[in-house]
């Protein structure tokens, strides 16, 4: 490749994966505070529990009472937060071998080069979000899972697992964000409202993306950039949910805000992505990883 990937070594060893009970309690209290919710009515709490449990299984459809709570401006964010928090695992001593991860998300320029000289074929049709800028060397590519996976293979790598992605972004101490525990709106591209539009690039779909090196204060403990905000990122971890199966997405997105930027940007959270040709990928990028043996012996496709 003319525009090379910069690799960061993530050393072997233990790290904190997921969220502890203390972290979950802290996040839950802040959500309650943000939306003025107090656990004073046991009947409402039971209905919220029913909604969350149904969303996590193949139970019957929601009742009219449950649907009315979902439409409540105060309760809906609480219900969605509970659904996310109850799906987070916790492993305080997870261990991984050494691996190498791209310092930045793959850029539009790198993806264009791949599509011009790589063995892409009909996968070109799955590449979305052409960016309106003269300098696409720093704008994250927004692509389907299949195209991201093929790019990684082309350079002799692969997509990261959820645990690899999380270690590279959170370090070893289980922090909520790359920079630590406290939320800062100026350390990543989180929303149109909360981030200055300076240096943002608008693509054909009206998306505001920022160059991948825009936020030095948001770099992870290992020196990996742009892992919080801007675009979501594909992983190779597959999860089944609600009769569907798909890869997990990590990081927050400039487009999708379930509750609030600080909540969606918590690095331990994940979302289920899709791999259907009909799925939208305008807000999703990726970064490859290499194992030590791949880095030494596999040089990628010629």
N, C-alpha and C positions, 0 to 999 in steps of 0.2 A: 504493500500500500504506500502511496505517496504521502498521505497524511496519517502518520503512525499513531497507534494507541500508546498512551503513556500508562505504565503499569505501576501499581502500588503493592508492595508485599504485605500481606496480612499474616503475621507469624502464628505458628501453632500454639495452642494453649486454651485455657478455659476463658469463658466469658458469660455474662448474664443474658439469657434469652427470654423474651417475654416480659411480663409485668408481675411484680410481687403483689401480695395483698395490700401492702402499704401504698404502693403506687396506685393501685386500682381505687382504693379508698380516697386518696388525694384527688384523683381525676374525677371521681364521682361527686365529691363535695363541691368541686369547682363548677361542674356542669349544673348541679342543683342551684348553686349560688347565681350563676349566670342567668338562669331562666326562672328564678324565683320559686323553685319547687321545694316544698317541705313535706317530709314523710309523716303526715298527721292523720291520714285517712286510710285505714287498713283495707277497706273495700277497693279503693283506687290502686293501692299497692298490689293487691291480688290480681286486678285486671291487667296491670302492667306486666306482672309475672306471666300471666296467661298469654299475652301478646308476644312477649319475648320467647316463651317456650314454643309457641306455634311457629314462629319465624325460624326456629332452629330445627324444625322437624317437619314431618308430613302430616301434621294434625289437621283437623277440619278448619274451614275458613273462619275468618274473624266474624264475631257477632256485630250487631249494629252498635252496641255500647262500646265495644273495643274499637270499631272503626271511628266512632266519634272522638275517642281519646287520641287516636292517631292524627286527627285533624286539629286538635287543640294546640295552639301556638306555644303554650307553656309546657305541655306534657309530651308532645311529639319529639322534641329534641332529647328529652329524658329517656323515652322509650328506645330511641335509636342508639343512644349512648349505652344503655344497659345491654342491648343486643351485641354491640361491639365488645364491651368489656367482658362479657361472659364467654366470649369465644377466644380469649387470649390465654395461652398456656404460659407456664413459668418453669424454667430450668436454670437455676442459679449457677450451675457448674457444667454447662455444656462445653464440649471440647471439639475442636476442629483441627485438622492438619493445616499446614501452611498452604496458602493459595494466593493468587495474584488477581487483582481487580483493576479495571480501568479507572484511572484517576478522575475522568470526566465521563458523562454520558456520551454515547456515540453521537456525533454531530451530523447535521444534514449533509455536509460536504463529504464526510466519510461514507455515508450511505449512498450518495450519488455515485461516488467512485466505485463502490461495490456493485451497484446496479449496471454500471457501464462496462465493467470488465469481469465481474464475477458470474458464476453459473446460476443466474437467477431464474431465467425462463419466465413462466406465467406468473411467478410471484411478484413481478413488477406491478401487477394490477392491484396488489394489496398494500402498496406503498401510498400513504396518504399525506395530506397537509404540506403542500408546497409552500415555502416561506417567501414572503415578499421582502427580500433584503439582498444587498450586494455582497454581504459578508456572512455566508452561512457556515463558515468554518467553526463557529462557536455556538450555533443554535442547535439545541437538541433535536435529533431526528425523532419523528413521531410515527410509529410503524406498528404493524400487526405482530402478533407473537411468532407466527411462522417466519416472517421476514427477519425478525430479530434473531431467532434461533439459527437461521441459515447463515446470517452474517457472522455469528459467533463461530460456527463450524468452519466458515471460509477462512478465518484468521487462525484456526487451530485452537479455538477456545469453546466456551459454552456459556449458557446463561447461568447466573448464580442461583444457588438454592436460597430459600428464605433465610435460613440460619446464617449463611455466608454473607448475604446482603446486610442482615441486621448487625453482625459483628463489625463489618467494615464501616457501617454508619454510626453505630453507638459506642464503639470501643469495647472495653472489657467490663465496665462498671455498671452497665444497664441504664445509662442516662436516657431521659425521654427524648432529647434532641441532640444533634451532633455536638453542639457547644455546651450542653449541660442540662440542668433541670428546669431552668426558668425560660419562659416564652419570650421571644424577641421577634417583632414583625419585620425588622430590618436585616435579618440574617438569611433570608431566602425569599423566593418569589411565591407568595401564598395566595394572594387574591388581587383583583383589580383595585379594590377599594383600599387595601391596607399597604400596598407597595407602590412606591413612586413609579410612574410610567417612563421615567428616564431610562434609556438603554433597552426598553422593551421593543420587541419586533412583532408586528402583527402578521399573521398568515392569512391565507385565503378564507379560512373559516372564522375569522375574527378573533383568533386566539392570541393572547399576549404572552410571548415567551421571552425569556431573558438569556443572554449568553451564559454558558456554563461556568464561566469564571467570574461571575458578577459579585459573588458574596464570599469574600475571604474570611469574614467573621463566622461563617456558617460551616467551615470545613470540619470534617470529622476528626477524631483523635488520631487516626491513622493517616490523615492527609488526603482523604477522598472528598472531592468537591460535589456540591449540588445534589446532595442526597436527601434534602428536605425542601420540598416545594418545587416549583417550576412544572415538571411533568412526573407522572407516576412511572414506575419502572417494572418491566417484566421480570419474573423469576422462572426457574424450572420446576418449582414445587407445585404439585397438582393437588387440588382439593375438591372433594365432592360436596355439593350443597344443593338442596331443593331439587333433586332429580337431575342436576346438571353437574358437569365436571369441567374444571378449567384451572389454568395456572394462577398463582397468587400475584397480586400487584403490591408493590411497596412504595412508600413515600406518599405525600399529598399531591394534589394537583391544583393548578391555577383555575381549573374549571369546576371540579366537583367539590362541593362543600356540604357535607352531611349535616354538620352542626355548626362548627366554627373553625377558624383556621388553626387555633392552638390545639384543638382536639384532633382534627384530622391529620395534623402533622406529627403526632406521636409516633415514633419510629417503630414501636413494637406492633402497631396496627397493620392489618393487611386487608386487602379486598380481593374478591374473586374476579378474575378476568375471564375473557372468552377467547375462543379461537375460531369462531365462525366467520366466514367471509362477509357476513352481514353486520358484524359487530363494528362499533366505532373505535378508532384508535387515535383520534386527533390529539389526545392529551397524554399519550403514553409513549415513553422512550425506553431505553435499556442501556446496560453496560455489560460487557463480557467479563468472564473470569478465566483463568488458566490454572490448572494444577501444576505442581512442580515438575512432574514427569512430562506433561504436555509442553511446558515452557522449554524443557531441555531437548526434547526429541521430535516434537511435531511442529513444523513450520507453517502449516496451513496449506490451502490449495494453491497449486501453481497457476 
